[in-house]
Amino acid sequence: MRISFFRLSLLLISALLCQCKSVAAPGDDKRWQNAYSYTQDQVRETQPGVAGSWSSKVEEILISALSLTGVDYKYGGRSPETGFDCSGFVQYVFMQAAQIALPPSARTISQMGNTVKREDLQPGDLVFFNTLKSAFSHVGIYVGNNQFVHAPRAGAKVRVESLDERYWSSRYNGAKRIEVEAAQ
């Protein structure tokens, strides 16, 4: 456990040192706002092979997310090869790191999990923003210390930013915690 905690600490420190200036992030348009509606129970029922403790999954989620910093933004992108949009990034990270399938848009992802107050945020929580005059139109992954990692906008790359930056703090919609209990 100490080695993995040390590894995670190093990644978080390097992410915190890589702070970039915020710019407007695009929301999902109607092509990606499909009529998906998943409950937490439905997510649990559809997750094959989810095992291990949630804390180890969070560690893998953060390592995976932070390892993708620098990947280009691509509207509708769902992989490191093609680039990511915000929901494609979150979807990819959760599937690769924790075998958790998420729906394809920030808005539908926001309907899942348990609501978390800003002061109770923990690494691995999803943070949501109102970016194009549309609530829950942007999503990122909280990494700790008021920082989150996300795919911000066209022409940018996956990066870590601060929730305290004016752009993001004024558009913050809330947070959700997606936990799938270890299979018994």
MDTraj code that builds the backbone (N, CA, C; nanometers):
import mdtraj as md
import numpy as np

residues = "MET ARG ILE SER PHE PHE ARG LEU SER LEU LEU LEU ILE SER ALA LEU LEU CYS GLN CYS LYS SER VAL ALA ALA PRO GLY ASP ASP LYS ARG TRP GLN ASN ALA TYR SER TYR THR GLN ASP GLN VAL ARG GLU THR GLN PRO GLY VAL ALA GLY SER TRP SER SER LYS VAL GLU GLU ILE LEU ILE SER ALA LEU SER LEU THR GLY VAL ASP TYR LYS TYR GLY GLY ARG SER PRO GLU THR GLY PHE ASP CYS SER GLY PHE VAL GLN TYR VAL PHE MET GLN ALA ALA GLN ILE ALA LEU PRO PRO SER ALA ARG THR ILE SER GLN MET GLY ASN THR VAL LYS ARG GLU ASP LEU GLN PRO GLY ASP LEU VAL PHE PHE ASN THR LEU LYS SER ALA PHE SER HIS VAL GLY ILE TYR VAL GLY ASN ASN GLN PHE VAL HIS ALA PRO ARG ALA GLY ALA LYS VAL ARG VAL GLU SER LEU ASP GLU ARG TYR TRP SER SER ARG TYR ASN GLY ALA LYS ARG ILE GLU VAL GLU ALA ALA GLN".split()
xyz = np.array([
    [0.0819, -0.1198, 0.0000],
    [0.0000, 0.0000, 0.0000],
    [0.0851, 0.1246, 0.0000],
    [0.1999, 0.1236, 0.0666],
    [0.2849, 0.2426, 0.0704],
    [0.3392, 0.2774, -0.0666],
    [0.3750, 0.1769, -0.1445],
    [0.4284, 0.2035, -0.2774],
    [0.3210, 0.2682, -0.3641],
    [0.2005, 0.2153, -0.3636],
    [0.0952, 0.2734, -0.4460],
    [0.0550, 0.4115, -0.3954],
    [0.0555, 0.4329, -0.2652],
    [0.0252, 0.5649, -0.2110],
    [0.1337, 0.6632, -0.2529],
    [0.2582, 0.6203, -0.2494],
    [0.3697, 0.7041, -0.2904],
    [0.3577, 0.7403, -0.4382],
    [0.3244, 0.6419, -0.5200],
    [0.3071, 0.6637, -0.6642],
    [0.1959, 0.7639, -0.6904],
    [0.0843, 0.7499, -0.6208],
    [-0.0281, 0.8410, -0.6358],
    [0.0108, 0.9810, -0.5907],
    [0.0832, 0.9907, -0.4803],
    [0.1266, 1.1207, -0.4294],
    [0.2143, 1.1926, -0.5309],
    [0.3068, 1.1201, -0.5916],
    [0.3932, 1.1811, -0.6929],
    [0.3126, 1.2314, -0.8125],
    [0.2152, 1.1531, -0.8571],
    [0.1316, 1.1961, -0.9688],
    [0.0509, 1.3198, -0.9333],
    [-0.0050, 1.3233, -0.8133],
    [-0.0825, 1.4394, -0.7711],
    [0.0046, 1.5637, -0.7608],
    [0.1230, 1.5492, -0.7073],
    [0.2134, 1.6636, -0.6962],
    [0.2495, 1.7150, -0.8347],
    [0.2795, 1.6251, -0.9278],
    [0.3140, 1.6700, -1.0624],
    [0.1945, 1.7351, -1.1307],
    [0.0754, 1.6850, -1.1046],
    [-0.0448, 1.7450, -1.1634],
    [-0.0692, 1.8841, -1.1073],
    [-0.0458, 1.9009, -0.9793],
    [-0.0676, 2.0307, -0.9171],
    [0.0334, 2.1343, -0.9660],
    [0.1503, 2.0891, -1.0063],
    [0.2498, 2.1807, -1.0590],
    [0.2188, 2.2232, -1.2015],
    [0.1300, 2.1495, -1.2667],
    [0.0939, 2.1773, -1.4060],
    [-0.0407, 2.2470, -1.4105],
    [-0.0449, 2.3716, -1.3697],
    [-0.1690, 2.4472, -1.3725],
    [-0.1684, 2.5382, -1.4942],
    [-0.2748, 2.5333, -1.5679],
    [-0.2862, 2.6150, -1.6880],
    [-0.4020, 2.7119, -1.6707],
    [-0.4038, 2.8183, -1.7508],
    [-0.5111, 2.9162, -1.7449],
    [-0.6377, 2.8569, -1.8046],
    [-0.7514, 2.8812, -1.7414],
    [-0.8788, 2.8276, -1.7883],
    [-0.9311, 2.9068, -1.9065],
    [-1.0009, 2.8359, -1.9921],
    [-1.0746, 2.8984, -2.1007],
    [-1.2066, 2.8256, -2.1115],
    [-1.2969, 2.8804, -2.1876],
    [-1.4306, 2.8225, -2.1973],
    [-1.4252, 2.6803, -2.2491],
    [-1.5056, 2.5964, -2.1904],
    [-1.5137, 2.4571, -2.2322],
    [-1.6448, 2.4339, -2.3043],
    [-1.6433, 2.3529, -2.4070],
    [-1.7670, 2.3279, -2.4803],
    [-1.8577, 2.2335, -2.4049],
    [-1.9856, 2.2463, -2.4286],
    [-2.0818, 2.1523, -2.3726],
    [-2.1116, 2.0455, -2.4750],
    [-2.1893, 1.9517, -2.4362],
    [-2.2303, 1.8466, -2.5292],
    [-2.3507, 1.8961, -2.6072],
    [-2.3506, 1.8782, -2.7379],
    [-2.4696, 1.9186, -2.8122],
    [-2.5666, 1.8017, -2.8188],
    [-2.6740, 1.8189, -2.8940],
    [-2.7808, 1.7188, -2.8969],
    [-2.7348, 1.5834, -2.9502],
    [-2.6276, 1.5801, -3.0286],
    [-2.5802, 1.4509, -3.0782],
    [-2.5378, 1.3596, -2.9645],
    [-2.4910, 1.4182, -2.8526],
    [-2.4399, 1.3382, -2.7428],
    [-2.5351, 1.3330, -2.6249],
    [-2.6446, 1.4079, -2.6301],
    [-2.7386, 1.4072, -2.5193],
    [-2.8499, 1.3073, -2.5467],
    [-2.8100, 1.1830, -2.5583],
    [-2.9070, 1.0763, -2.5804],
    [-2.9935, 1.0602, -2.4572],
    [-3.1021, 0.9932, -2.4722],
    [-3.1984, 0.9781, -2.3619],
    [-3.1578, 0.8649, -2.2690],
    [-3.0341, 0.8654, -2.2247],
    [-2.9881, 0.7655, -2.1304],
    [-3.0208, 0.8105, -1.9890],
    [-3.0643, 0.7192, -1.9089],
    [-3.0908, 0.7506, -1.7690],
    [-3.0559, 0.6274, -1.6870],
    [-2.9430, 0.6326, -1.6204],
    [-2.8953, 0.5201, -1.5428],
    [-2.9065, 0.5515, -1.3946],
    [-2.9527, 0.4545, -1.3177],
    [-2.9500, 0.4690, -1.1730],
    [-2.8237, 0.4013, -1.1225],
    [-2.7862, 0.4313, -0.9984],
    [-2.6677, 0.3676, -0.9397],
    [-2.6848, 0.2161, -0.9378],
    [-2.8050, 0.1677, -0.9070],
    [-2.8292, 0.0235, -0.9048],
    [-2.8120, -0.0376, -1.0439],
    [-2.8598, 0.0318, -1.1479],
    [-2.8432, -0.0190, -1.2837],
    [-2.6964, -0.0262, -1.3216],
    [-2.6186, 0.0716, -1.2788],
    [-2.4757, 0.0684, -1.3074],
    [-2.4128, -0.0522, -1.2406],
    [-2.4438, -0.0765, -1.1139],
    [-2.3874, -0.1923, -1.0424],
    [-2.4218, -0.3232, -1.1128],
    [-2.5480, -0.3347, -1.1612],
    [-2.5927, -0.4577, -1.2248],
    [-2.5211, -0.4847, -1.3568],
    [-2.4727, -0.3799, -1.4234],
    [-2.4134, -0.3974, -1.5557],
    [-2.2620, -0.3974, -1.5551],
    [-2.2001, -0.4038, -1.4396],
    [-2.0543, -0.3948, -1.4319],
    [-1.9922, -0.5312, -1.4082],
    [-1.9529, -0.5992, -1.5144],
    [-1.8866, -0.7281, -1.4954],
    [-1.7445, -0.7069, -1.4456],
    [-1.7013, -0.7914, -1.3577],
    [-1.5611, -0.7920, -1.3179],
    [-1.5183, -0.6797, -1.2259],
    [-1.6115, -0.6087, -1.1673],
    [-1.5722, -0.5034, -1.0737],
    [-1.5384, -0.5698, -0.9417],
    [-1.4141, -0.5634, -0.9040],
    [-1.3713, -0.6252, -0.7800],
    [-1.2621, -0.5398, -0.7182],
    [-1.2348, -0.5644, -0.5927],
    [-1.1313, -0.4889, -0.5241],
    [-1.1932, -0.3739, -0.4470],
    [-1.1118, -0.3091, -0.3662],
    [-1.1639, -0.2011, -0.2838],
    [-1.1827, -0.0753, -0.3668],
    [-1.2758, 0.0089, -0.3227],
    [-1.3006, 0.1330, -0.3948],
    [-1.1781, 0.2234, -0.3906],
    [-1.1047, 0.2255, -0.2800],
    [-0.9872, 0.3126, -0.2720],
    [-0.8817, 0.2731, -0.3752],
    [-0.8659, 0.1450, -0.4012],
    [-0.7695, 0.1051, -0.5047],
    [-0.8206, 0.1433, -0.6429],
    [-0.9515, 0.1410, -0.6624],
    [-1.0087, 0.1840, -0.7903],
    [-0.9885, 0.3339, -0.8106],
    [-1.0074, 0.4118, -0.7037],
    [-0.9864, 0.5560, -0.7131],
    [-0.8417, 0.5845, -0.7511],
    [-0.7500, 0.5127, -0.6902],
    [-0.6091, 0.5307, -0.7238],
    [-0.5854, 0.5048, -0.8713],
    [-0.6408, 0.3965, -0.9235],
    [-0.6249, 0.3644, -1.0658],
    [-0.6916, 0.4694, -1.1539],
    [-0.8077, 0.5199, -1.1118],
    [-0.8767, 0.6248, -1.1873],
    [-0.7875, 0.7483, -1.1966],
    [-0.7299, 0.7895, -1.0846],
    [-0.6451, 0.9086, -1.0850],
    [-0.5183, 0.8881, -1.1668],
    [-0.4563, 0.7739, -1.1532],
    [-0.3356, 0.7452, -1.2310],
    [-0.3683, 0.7471, -1.3797],
    [-0.4768, 0.6830, -1.4171],
    [-0.5179, 0.6796, -1.5572],
    [-0.5488, 0.8204, -1.6089],
    [-0.6269, 0.8962, -1.5325],
    [-0.6657, 1.0313, -1.5758],
    [-0.5436, 1.1212, -1.5904],
    [-0.4562, 1.1193, -1.4914],
    [-0.3385, 1.2063, -1.4957],
    [-0.2394, 1.1639, -1.6035],
    [-0.2373, 1.0355, -1.6354],
    [-0.1473, 0.9883, -1.7405],
    [-0.1923, 1.0362, -1.8787],
    [-0.3166, 1.0801, -1.8901],
    [-0.3700, 1.1256, -2.0188],
    [-0.3569, 1.2763, -2.0392],
    [-0.2965, 1.3471, -1.9420],
    [-0.2771, 1.4906, -1.9625],
    [-0.1911, 1.5093, -2.0871],
    [-0.2277, 1.6086, -2.1652],
    [-0.1569, 1.6350, -2.2900],
    [-0.2237, 1.5776, -2.4130],
    [-0.3234, 1.4888, -2.3954],
    [-0.3961, 1.4350, -2.5101],
    [-0.4861, 1.5456, -2.5650],
    [-0.4936, 1.5568, -2.6972],
    [-0.5725, 1.6617, -2.7615],
    [-0.7208, 1.6488, -2.7328],
    [-0.7882, 1.7658, -2.7294],
    [-0.9338, 1.7689, -2.7238],
    [-0.9852, 1.7358, -2.8630],
    [-1.0887, 1.6555, -2.8702],
    [-1.1554, 1.6241, -2.9964],
    [-1.3032, 1.6100, -2.9669],
    [-1.3849, 1.6937, -3.0282],
    [-1.5289, 1.6849, -3.0066],
    [-1.5767, 1.5446, -3.0436],
    [-1.6454, 1.4783, -2.9512],
    [-1.6928, 1.3416, -2.9743],
    [-1.5846, 1.2368, -2.9552],
    [-1.4622, 1.2787, -2.9203],
    [-1.3507, 1.1858, -2.9047],
    [-1.3666, 1.0970, -2.7821],
    [-1.3274, 0.9714, -2.7974],
    [-1.3457, 0.8738, -2.6917],
    [-1.2217, 0.7894, -2.6642],
    [-1.1060, 0.8295, -2.7195],
    [-0.9849, 0.7500, -2.6972],
    [-0.8613, 0.8392, -2.7067],
    [-0.7492, 0.7930, -2.6502],
    [-0.6260, 0.8721, -2.6584],
    [-0.5771, 0.8878, -2.8025],
    [-0.6094, 0.7925, -2.8874],
    [-0.5662, 0.7987, -3.0269],
    [-0.6407, 0.9074, -3.1041],
    [-0.7693, 0.9249, -3.0757],
    [-0.8492, 1.0238, -3.1495],
    [-0.8597, 1.1556, -3.0751],
    [-0.8315, 1.1547, -2.9460],
    [-0.8544, 1.2712, -2.8611],
    [-0.9821, 1.2509, -2.7815],
    [-1.0095, 1.3441, -2.6896],
    [-1.1249, 1.3317, -2.6008],
    [-1.2059, 1.4597, -2.5968],
    [-1.3373, 1.4443, -2.5807],
    [-1.4160, 1.5546, -2.5280],
    [-1.4324, 1.5244, -2.3794],
    [-1.4999, 1.6120, -2.3051],
    [-1.5027, 1.5956, -2.1591],
    [-1.5653, 1.4637, -2.1157],
    [-1.6811, 1.4303, -2.1716],
    [-1.7476, 1.3075, -2.1285],
    [-1.6751, 1.1840, -2.1812],
    [-1.6175, 1.1923, -2.3005],
    [-1.5404, 1.0807, -2.3542],
    [-1.4193, 1.0512, -2.2684],
    [-1.3569, 1.1559, -2.2173],
    [-1.2422, 1.1409, -2.1279],
    [-1.2830, 1.0677, -2.0001],
    [-1.3887, 1.1157, -1.9345],
    [-1.4354, 1.0545, -1.8094],
    [-1.4804, 0.9113, -1.8341],
    [-1.5538, 0.8901, -1.9412],
    [-1.6017, 0.7566, -1.9766],
    [-1.4832, 0.6608, -1.9966],
    [-1.3837, 0.7032, -2.0715],
    [-1.2664, 0.6213, -2.0997],
    [-1.1907, 0.5865, -1.9705],
    [-1.1656, 0.6876, -1.8878],
    [-1.0894, 0.6661, -1.7643],
    [-1.1613, 0.5677, -1.6724],
    [-1.2903, 0.5861, -1.6515],
    [-1.3635, 0.4981, -1.5605],
    [-1.3696, 0.3548, -1.6136],
    [-1.3806, 0.3387, -1.7452],
    [-1.3838, 0.2031, -1.8015],
    [-1.2462, 0.1376, -1.7927],
    [-1.1418, 0.2088, -1.8318],
    [-1.0076, 0.1514, -1.8323],
    [-0.9554, 0.1233, -1.6917],
    [-0.9812, 0.2155, -1.5992],
    [-0.9217, 0.2054, -1.4667],
    [-1.0063, 0.1282, -1.3667],
    [-1.1389, 0.1306, -1.3834],
    [-1.2256, 0.0694, -1.2824],
    [-1.3322, -0.0218, -1.3415],
    [-1.3296, -0.0429, -1.4716],
    [-1.4292, -0.1257, -1.5401],
    [-1.5713, -0.0788, -1.5089],
    [-1.5906, 0.0536, -1.5073],
    [-1.7217, 0.1128, -1.4832],
    [-1.7665, 0.1815, -1.6118],
    [-1.8781, 0.1348, -1.6683],
    [-1.9318, 0.1931, -1.7907],
    [-2.0207, 0.3123, -1.7552],
    [-1.9877, 0.4266, -1.8131],
    [-2.0676, 0.5471, -1.7923],
    [-2.1389, 0.5839, -1.9214],
    [-2.2506, 0.6543, -1.9108],
    [-2.3221, 0.6977, -2.0317],
    [-2.2410, 0.8029, -2.1084],
    [-2.2839, 0.8365, -2.2308],
    [-2.1997, 0.9155, -2.3206],
    [-2.2032, 1.0677, -2.3082],
    [-2.2745, 1.1254, -2.2144],
    [-2.2751, 1.2720, -2.2056],
    [-2.2629, 1.3173, -2.0609],
    [-2.2113, 1.4376, -2.0439],
    [-2.1958, 1.4936, -1.9093],
    [-2.3308, 1.4997, -1.8382],
    [-2.4344, 1.5394, -1.9093],
    [-2.5667, 1.5509, -1.8479],
    [-2.6169, 1.4164, -1.7959],
    [-2.6014, 1.3111, -1.8736],
    [-2.6503, 1.1798, -1.8275],
    [-2.5606, 1.1225, -1.7184],
    [-2.4315, 1.1508, -1.7247],
    [-2.3421, 1.1070, -1.6166],
    [-2.3828, 1.1761, -1.4868],
    [-2.4255, 1.3020, -1.4961],
    [-2.4624, 1.3785, -1.3761],
    [-2.5845, 1.3211, -1.3051],
    [-2.6597, 1.2367, -1.3719],
    [-2.7784, 1.1765, -1.3119],
    [-2.7444, 1.0512, -1.2314],
    [-2.6191, 1.0125, -1.2331],
    [-2.5757, 0.8915, -1.1636],
    [-2.5118, 0.9261, -1.0305],
    [-2.4895, 0.8254, -0.9494],
    [-2.4107, 0.8400, -0.8280],
    [-2.4787, 0.9187, -0.7183],
    [-2.3996, 0.9507, -0.6179],
    [-2.4478, 1.0244, -0.5017],
    [-2.3944, 1.1661, -0.5056],
    [-2.4812, 1.2616, -0.4755],
    [-2.4417, 1.4013, -0.4729],
    [-2.3412, 1.4251, -0.3606],
    [-2.2402, 1.5061, -0.3897],
    [-2.1344, 1.5364, -0.2942],
    [-2.1247, 1.6890, -0.2816],
    [-2.1238, 1.7387, -0.1577],
    [-2.1032, 1.8814, -0.1354],
    [-1.9599, 1.9175, -0.1722],
    [-1.9407, 2.0414, -0.2165],
    [-1.8067, 2.0835, -0.2585],
    [-1.7033, 2.0653, -0.1475],
    [-1.7419, 2.0957, -0.0242],
    [-1.6470, 2.0825, 0.0865],
    [-1.6169, 1.9362, 0.1214],
    [-1.6948, 1.8427, 0.0665],
    [-1.6742, 1.7002, 0.0933],
    [-1.6122, 1.6255, -0.0246],
    [-1.5652, 1.6979, -0.1266],
    [-1.5065, 1.6339, -0.2438],
    [-1.3883, 1.5455, -0.2048],
    [-1.3813, 1.4309, -0.2728],
    [-1.2698, 1.3384, -0.2548],
    [-1.2155, 1.3034, -0.3927],
    [-1.0866, 1.2696, -0.4012],
    [-1.0322, 1.2290, -0.5301],
    [-1.1176, 1.1187, -0.5929],
    [-1.1384, 1.1307, -0.7234],
    [-1.2209, 1.0354, -0.7967],
    [-1.3641, 1.0809, -0.8158],
    [-1.4086, 1.1829, -0.7407],
    [-1.5436, 1.2366, -0.7602],
    [-1.5500, 1.3078, -0.8953],
    [-1.6684, 1.3133, -0.9520],
    [-1.6888, 1.3842, -1.0776],
    [-1.7417, 1.5239, -1.0478],
    [-1.6850, 1.6245, -1.1116],
    [-1.7283, 1.7624, -1.0935],
    [-1.7926, 1.8109, -1.2233],
    [-1.9012, 1.8865, -1.2084],
    [-1.9808, 1.9290, -1.3230],
    [-1.9905, 2.0809, -1.3297],
    [-2.0041, 2.1300, -1.4545],
    [-2.0056, 2.2729, -1.4785],
    [-2.1102, 2.3081, -1.5830],
    [-2.1577, 2.4322, -1.5759],
    [-2.2494, 2.4901, -1.6728],
    [-2.1644, 2.5743, -1.7667],
    [-2.1323, 2.5223, -1.8848],
    [-2.0387, 2.5919, -1.9723],
    [-2.1024, 2.6676, -2.0876],
    [-2.2031, 2.6190, -2.1475],
    [-2.2640, 2.6901, -2.2599],
    [-2.4096, 2.7230, -2.2283],
    [-2.4286, 2.7858, -2.1137],
    [-2.5627, 2.8193, -2.0641],
    [-2.6491, 2.6938, -2.0557],
    [-2.5852, 2.5852, -2.0170],
    [-2.6534, 2.4572, -2.0060],
    [-2.5971, 2.3834, -1.8850],
    [-2.6821, 2.3609, -1.7865],
    [-2.6380, 2.2935, -1.6642],
    [-2.5829, 2.1552, -1.6956],
    [-2.4809, 2.1159, -1.6217],
    [-2.4187, 1.9843, -1.6329],
    [-2.3724, 1.9556, -1.7765],
    [-2.3160, 2.0575, -1.8410],
    [-2.2697, 2.0405, -1.9789],
    [-2.1207, 2.0101, -1.9881],
    [-2.0506, 2.0097, -1.8748],
    [-1.9074, 1.9778, -1.8748],
    [-1.8758, 1.8972, -1.7494],
    [-1.7825, 1.8022, -1.7622],
    [-1.7480, 1.7142, -1.6512],
    [-1.5971, 1.6940, -1.6455],
    [-1.5463, 1.6799, -1.5231],
    [-1.4063, 1.6488, -1.5000],
    [-1.3950, 1.5565, -1.3793],
    [-1.2733, 1.5139, -1.3493],
    [-1.2473, 1.4226, -1.2380],
    [-1.1669, 1.4978, -1.1325],
    [-1.2201, 1.5026, -1.0108],
    [-1.1533, 1.5715, -0.9009],
    [-1.0299, 1.4920, -0.8592],
    [-0.9154, 1.5614, -0.8452],
    [-0.7916, 1.4925, -0.8074],
    [-0.7435, 1.5297, -0.6682],
    [-0.8100, 1.6256, -0.6035],
    [-0.7707, 1.6686, -0.4696],
    [-0.7174, 1.8109, -0.4717],
    [-0.7094, 1.8715, -0.3534],
    [-0.6543, 2.0053, -0.3376],
    [-0.7214, 2.1083, -0.4298],
    [-0.8538, 2.0980, -0.4461],
    [-0.9321, 2.1874, -0.5323],
    [-0.8893, 2.1833, -0.6786],
    [-0.8346, 2.0721, -0.7237],
    [-0.7901, 2.0555, -0.8619],
    [-0.8725, 1.9453, -0.9283],
    [-0.8930, 1.9605, -1.0592],
    [-0.9609, 1.8567, -1.1362],
    [-0.8920, 1.8421, -1.2706],
    [-0.9063, 1.7237, -1.3298],
    [-0.8482, 1.6958, -1.4603],
    [-0.9638, 1.6777, -1.5576],
    [-0.9479, 1.7331, -1.6797],
    [-1.0565, 1.7293, -1.7770],
    [-1.0049, 1.7588, -1.9170],
    [-1.0917, 1.7383, -2.0144],
    [-1.0660, 1.7755, -2.1533],
    [-1.1448, 1.9045, -2.1772],
    [-1.0780, 2.0215, -2.1794],
    [-1.1493, 2.1484, -2.1707],
    [-1.2216, 2.1984, -2.2950],
    [-1.1572, 2.2032, -2.4093],
    [-1.2197, 2.2675, -2.5252],
    [-1.1385, 2.2393, -2.6504],
    [-1.1964, 2.2703, -2.7663],
    [-1.1258, 2.2566, -2.8929],
    [-0.9985, 2.3403, -2.8896],
    [-0.8903, 2.2843, -2.9401],
    [-0.7625, 2.3532, -2.9431],
    [-0.6813, 2.3370, -2.8161],
    [-0.7369, 2.2703, -2.7159],
    [-0.6670, 2.2502, -2.5882],
    [-0.6363, 2.1023, -2.5710],
    [-0.5724, 2.0714, -2.4606],
    [-0.5356, 1.9340, -2.4281],
    [-0.5891, 1.8991, -2.2896],
    [-0.6012, 1.7708, -2.2614],
    [-0.6407, 1.7248, -2.1284],
    [-0.5428, 1.7852, -2.0292],
    [-0.5952, 1.8446, -1.9218],
    [-0.5094, 1.9122, -1.8252],
    [-0.5751, 1.9220, -1.6887],
    [-0.4956, 1.9623, -1.5919],
    [-0.5406, 1.9825, -1.4545],
    [-0.5632, 2.1316, -1.4347],
    [-0.6753, 2.1666, -1.3705],
    [-0.7055, 2.3065, -1.3415],
    [-0.7638, 2.3184, -1.2019],
    [-0.7756, 2.4396, -1.1555],
    [-0.8255, 2.4662, -1.0209],
    [-0.9744, 2.4991, -1.0216],
    [-1.0463, 2.4422, -0.9261],
    [-1.1874, 2.4780, -0.9075],
    [-1.2014, 2.6224, -0.8616],
    [-1.0938, 2.6791, -0.8082],
    [-1.0978, 2.8163, -0.7572],
    [-1.0799, 2.9216, -0.8657],
    [-1.0365, 2.8807, -0.9856],
    [-1.0242, 2.9785, -1.0940],
    [-1.1618, 3.0352, -1.1248],
    [-1.1655, 3.1639, -1.1528],
    [-1.2932, 3.2342, -1.1680],
    [-1.3863, 3.1658, -1.2681],
    [-1.3333, 3.1280, -1.3841],
    [-1.4178, 3.0660, -1.4863],
    [-1.4886, 2.9424, -1.4310],
    [-1.4130, 2.8534, -1.3683],
    [-1.4702, 2.7271, -1.3211],
    [-1.5548, 2.7460, -1.1952],
    [-1.5121, 2.8309, -1.1043],
    [-1.5893, 2.8491, -0.9809],
    [-1.7249, 2.9127, -1.0098],
    [-1.7321, 2.9996, -1.1091],
    [-1.8605, 3.0639, -1.1415],
    [-1.9540, 2.9711, -1.2180],
    [-1.9037, 2.8624, -1.2712],
    [-1.9854, 2.7698, -1.3508],
    [-2.0053, 2.6342, -1.2836],
    [-1.9540, 2.6195, -1.1636],
    [-1.9632, 2.4923, -1.0909],
    [-2.1090, 2.4564, -1.0656],
    [-2.1488, 2.3335, -1.1046],
    [-2.2856, 2.2840, -1.0853],
    [-2.2983, 2.1853, -0.9712],
    [-2.1909, 2.1208, -0.9336],
    [-2.1978, 2.0206, -0.8286],
    [-2.1071, 1.9035, -0.8580],
    [-2.1184, 1.8015, -0.7742],
    [-2.0323, 1.6836, -0.7881],
    [-2.1103, 1.5570, -0.7560],
    [-2.0613, 1.4477, -0.8111],
    [-2.1203, 1.3167, -0.7861],
    [-2.0091, 1.2181, -0.7552],
    [-2.0420, 1.1204, -0.6748],
    [-1.9494, 1.0114, -0.6441],
    [-2.0091, 0.8841, -0.7028],
    [-1.9333, 0.8225, -0.7920],
    [-1.9761, 0.6978, -0.8563],
    [-1.8972, 0.5860, -0.7895],
    [-1.9648, 0.5048, -0.7125],
    [-1.8986, 0.3922, -0.6477],
    [-1.9704, 0.2635, -0.6857],
    [-1.8953, 0.1682, -0.7275],
    [-1.9493, 0.0357, -0.7515],
    [-1.8810, -0.0550, -0.6520],
    [-1.9602, -0.1106, -0.5629],
    [-1.9039, -0.1952, -0.4576],
    [-1.8324, -0.3161, -0.5161],
    [-1.7344, -0.3600, -0.4463],
    [-1.6600, -0.4780, -0.4897],
    [-1.7531, -0.5974, -0.4998],
    [-1.7346, -0.6743, -0.6065],
    [-1.8172, -0.7937, -0.6251],
    [-1.7859, -0.8946, -0.5153],
    [-1.8881, -0.9557, -0.4641],
    [-1.8698, -1.0532, -0.3565],
    [-1.8616, -1.1931, -0.4128],
])
top = md.Topology()
chain = top.add_chain()
for i, resn in enumerate(residues, 1):
    res = top.add_residue(resn, chain, resSeq=i)
    for name in ("N", "CA", "C"):
        top.add_atom(name, md.element.get_by_symbol(name[0]), res)
traj = md.Trajectory(xyz[None], top)
